Amino acid sequence: MEENIVKLLKKTEGQIKAINKMIENGRDTIDIIIQISAVRGALARVAIELIKYETVKCMNCGDLKTRAEKFNLMVEELLKRI
């Protein structure tokens, strides 16, 4: 799963570089905004993959109380961000 996250991040990095070039080349603002929206979507997908990965890790660690505490912390952080 980690390789999937890295792959998504590399793709996002490429999109950000493309946005920078678009700005440098004076591209239309609407086109740039569309690309920024695509980057935001890609980062959301990265966050989802990280949550899935961490949930699996969380469910395989320690006792039930420890798993519940870690899971609750993860959910709290997620809810702060949306």
C-alpha positions in Angstrom: 0.0 0.0 0.0 2.9 2.4 0.7 4.0 2.1 -2.9 0.5 3.2 -4.0 0.8 6.3 -1.8 4.2 7.1 -3.1 3.0 6.7 -6.7 0.1 9.1 -6.0 2.4 11.6 -4.4 4.8 11.5 -7.4 1.9 12.1 -9.8 0.8 15.0 -7.6 4.3 16.4 -7.6 4.3 16.3 -11.4 0.9 18.2 -11.5 2.3 20.9 -9.2 5.4 21.3 -11.4 3.0 21.6 -14.4 1.0 24.3 -12.6 4.2 26.2 -12.0 5.1 26.1 -15.7 1.6 27.2 -16.6 2.0 30.2 -14.4 5.5 31.0 -15.8 4.1 30.7 -19.4 1.2 33.0 -18.7 -1.5 30.4 -19.2 -5.2 31.2 -18.7 -6.2 31.5 -15.1 -9.2 29.1 -15.6 -6.8 26.4 -16.9 -4.6 26.9 -13.8 -7.5 26.7 -11.4 -8.7 23.5 -13.1 -5.2 22.0 -12.5 -5.2 23.2 -8.9 -8.5 21.4 -8.4 -7.0 18.2 -9.8 -4.1 18.5 -7.4 -6.5 18.9 -4.5 -8.4 15.8 -5.6 -5.1 13.9 -5.9 -4.1 14.9 -2.4 -7.5 13.9 -1.1 -6.9 10.4 -2.6 -3.5 10.3 -0.9 -5.2 11.1 2.5 -7.7 8.3 1.9 -5.0 5.8 1.1 -3.1 6.9 4.3 -6.2 6.5 6.4 -6.8 3.0 5.0 -3.2 2.1 5.5 -3.1 3.4 9.1 -6.5 1.7 9.9 -5.1 -1.7 8.9 -1.9 -1.0 11.0 -4.1 0.2 13.9 -6.2 -2.9 13.9 -3.2 -5.1 14.1 -1.4 -3.4 17.0 -1.7 -4.0 20.8 -4.7 -4.8 22.7 -8.3 -3.7 22.0 -8.0 -0.6 24.2 -4.8 0.5 22.4 -6.4 -0.1 19.0 -9.5 1.8 20.0 -7.5 4.8 21.3 -5.3 5.0 18.1 -8.4 4.7 15.9 -10.2 7.4 17.8 -7.2 9.7 17.5 -7.1 9.1 13.8 -10.8 9.8 13.3 -10.5 13.0 15.4 -7.7 14.3 13.3 -9.6 13.4 10.1 -12.7 15.2 11.3 -10.7 18.4 12.1 -9.5 18.5 8.5 -12.8 18.1 6.6 
